[in-house]
Amino acid sequence: MNWYVLYVKSQTEKKTASALERMGLEVFCPTKTEVRQWSDRKKKVKVPLFKSYVFVRLEESQRQQVFAVHSVVRYLFWLGKPAIVRDEELETVKNWLADERVAEVQVQQFNPGDRVEIKSGVFKGQSGIIDQTGTRKVRLLLKNLGVIVEASYRDLVS
């Protein structure tokens, strides 16, 4: 059995996970706690760590079952095949979330047109606009210097 990544309708992650569990499937929907402010109160709420994604463990032959849940849109694909997540990777996420020393978890997605700052390397402190995104790097336009550079995601701050 493999872990697959499901893309689900926005803000239905927890509801989708519950529905899939009721079908007897093993599901993982990692959450983090955030403090939300209303005009009259503050409240801690659990929100999905990965917006619009739910992990499900099943056999290849069971893959179509998930579409019985209306909020499931599609599987996430990688190189033309449904993306498979290794057990160790999900265990790492679980351990990381359970670690009380981790003060905040932030998942950031970069898109073409986003303005970012380079936080390390030769171009540290320079800001630029993302031109293209890749699996490990982005191509940035650094207007101040009149150059195009490639940078690793870990070197960027939005």
Secondary structure per residue as TSV (DSSP state, phi and psi in degrees):
chain	resnum	aa	ss	phi	psi
A	1	M	-	360.0	142.4
A	2	N	E	-120.5	157.2
A	3	W	E	-90.4	126.5
A	4	Y	E	-114.2	158.5
A	5	V	E	-107.0	123.6
A	6	L	E	-101.2	136.3
A	7	Y	E	-94.3	124.1
A	8	V	E	-121.4	164.2
A	9	K	-	-59.2	147.1
A	10	S	T	-55.5	136.5
A	11	Q	T	62.7	24.7
A	12	T	-	-118.7	12.2
A	13	E	H	-56.5	-51.9
A	14	K	H	-68.5	-39.0
A	15	K	H	-66.0	-41.1
A	16	T	H	-63.9	-44.6
A	17	A	H	-59.2	-43.1
A	18	S	H	-62.8	-43.4
A	19	A	H	-63.7	-40.4
A	20	L	H	-67.5	-37.0
A	21	E	H	-64.4	-39.4
A	22	R	H	-62.9	-24.5
A	23	M	T	-81.1	-2.5
A	24	G	T	91.0	13.0
A	25	L	-	-93.6	150.9
A	26	E	E	-84.7	125.9
A	27	V	E	-130.7	147.0
A	28	F	E	-133.4	118.9
A	29	C	-	-127.8	88.2
A	30	P	-	-64.5	139.5
A	31	T	E	-128.4	159.6
A	32	K	E	-129.7	155.7
A	33	T	E	-94.5	130.2
A	34	E	E	-125.2	151.3
A	35	V	E	-96.1	122.5
A	36	R	E	-106.4	137.9
A	37	Q	E	-105.4	126.7
A	38	W	-	-111.1	173.7
A	39	S	S	-64.2	-29.9
A	40	D	S	-110.6	-6.6
A	41	R	-	-164.2	167.1
A	42	K	E	-114.7	146.2
A	43	K	E	-144.7	138.8
A	44	K	E	-84.4	128.4
A	45	V	E	-129.8	148.0
A	46	K	E	-91.1	124.8
A	47	V	E	-122.2	150.8
A	48	P	E	-61.5	140.1
A	49	L	S	-70.4	-40.7
A	50	F	S	-112.2	105.9
A	51	K	T	-62.2	130.0
A	52	S	T	70.3	14.3
A	53	Y	E	-125.4	139.5
A	54	V	E	-136.1	140.5
A	55	F	E	-98.7	137.7
A	56	V	E	-135.8	138.1
A	57	R	E	-107.7	121.0
A	58	L	E	-162.0	171.2
A	59	E	-	-78.9	154.0
A	60	E	G	-52.9	-40.2
A	61	S	G	-68.6	-16.4
A	62	Q	G	-94.6	-1.5
A	63	R	G	-56.5	-33.2
A	64	Q	G	-74.2	-19.7
A	65	Q	G	-54.2	-37.0
A	66	V	G	-63.2	-22.9
A	67	F	G	-75.3	-2.5
A	68	A	G	-69.2	-20.7
A	69	V	S	-91.3	117.5
A	70	H	T	-64.1	-21.4
A	71	S	T	-83.3	-7.7
A	72	V	E	-77.9	124.4
A	73	V	E	-93.8	-53.6
A	74	R	E	-167.8	172.7
A	75	Y	E	-85.7	151.3
A	76	L	-	-80.9	130.9
A	77	F	E	-109.0	149.2
A	78	W	E	-137.3	119.3
A	79	L	T	55.4	42.6
A	80	G	T	81.0	1.2
A	81	K	E	-126.6	154.6
A	82	P	E	-58.0	131.6
A	83	A	-	-64.9	131.1
A	84	I	E	-112.2	131.1
A	85	V	E	-104.5	130.0
A	86	R	-	-70.8	148.9
A	87	D	H	-53.9	-41.4
A	88	E	H	-61.5	-36.2
A	89	E	H	-66.5	-42.3
A	90	L	H	-70.9	-34.7
A	91	E	H	-63.3	-37.8
A	92	T	H	-61.4	-44.5
A	93	V	H	-62.5	-45.0
A	94	K	H	-60.6	-45.6
A	95	N	H	-65.2	-39.5
A	96	W	H	-63.8	-42.7
A	97	L	H	-70.0	-30.3
A	98	A	H	-78.8	-17.6
A	99	D	-	-72.8	115.2
A	100	E	T	-68.6	-16.1
A	101	R	T	-77.0	-16.8
A	102	V	-	-79.4	108.8
A	103	A	-	-76.9	-37.3
A	104	E	-	-150.1	141.9
A	105	V	-	-114.9	127.2
A	106	Q	-	-131.9	123.5
A	107	V	-	-105.4	124.4
A	108	Q	-	-121.6	137.8
A	109	Q	-	-119.2	132.5
A	110	F	-	-106.5	138.9
A	111	N	-	-129.2	154.1
A	112	P	T	-54.5	136.1
A	113	G	T	98.3	-16.5
A	114	D	-	-69.0	139.7
A	115	R	E	-91.1	128.0
A	116	V	E	-134.4	165.2
A	117	E	E	-119.7	141.4
A	118	I	E	-86.0	124.4
A	119	K	-	-99.1	-7.2
A	120	S	S	-155.1	163.8
A	121	G	S	96.4	-170.4
A	122	V	T	-59.3	-36.9
A	123	F	T	-97.4	22.1
A	124	K	T	-50.9	133.4
A	125	G	T	89.3	-12.4
A	126	Q	-	-81.2	143.5
A	127	S	E	-110.1	151.4
A	128	G	E	-154.3	-179.9
A	129	I	E	-116.6	132.0
A	130	I	E	-69.1	126.1
A	131	D	E	-95.7	-46.6
A	132	Q	E	-141.8	149.2
A	133	T	E	-115.2	144.9
A	134	G	-	-125.9	-169.2
A	135	T	S	-73.6	-31.6
A	136	R	S	-125.5	-18.4
A	137	K	E	-136.0	164.3
A	138	V	E	-124.9	155.6
A	139	R	E	-103.6	126.3
A	140	L	E	-116.1	144.5
A	141	L	E	-98.6	116.9
A	142	L	E	-101.5	91.0
A	143	K	T	-60.6	-39.8
A	144	N	T	-58.4	-33.9
A	145	L	T	-100.1	-11.5
A	146	G	T	68.7	35.9
A	147	V	E	-132.8	161.8
A	148	I	E	-114.3	129.1
A	149	V	E	-130.1	159.9
A	150	E	E	-103.4	139.0
A	151	A	E	-137.6	150.7
A	152	S	E	-77.0	148.2
A	153	Y	G	-56.2	-37.7
A	154	R	G	-67.8	-14.3
A	155	D	G	-91.8	4.9
A	156	L	E	-112.3	149.7
A	157	V	E	-132.9	133.9
A	158	S	-	-90.2	360.0
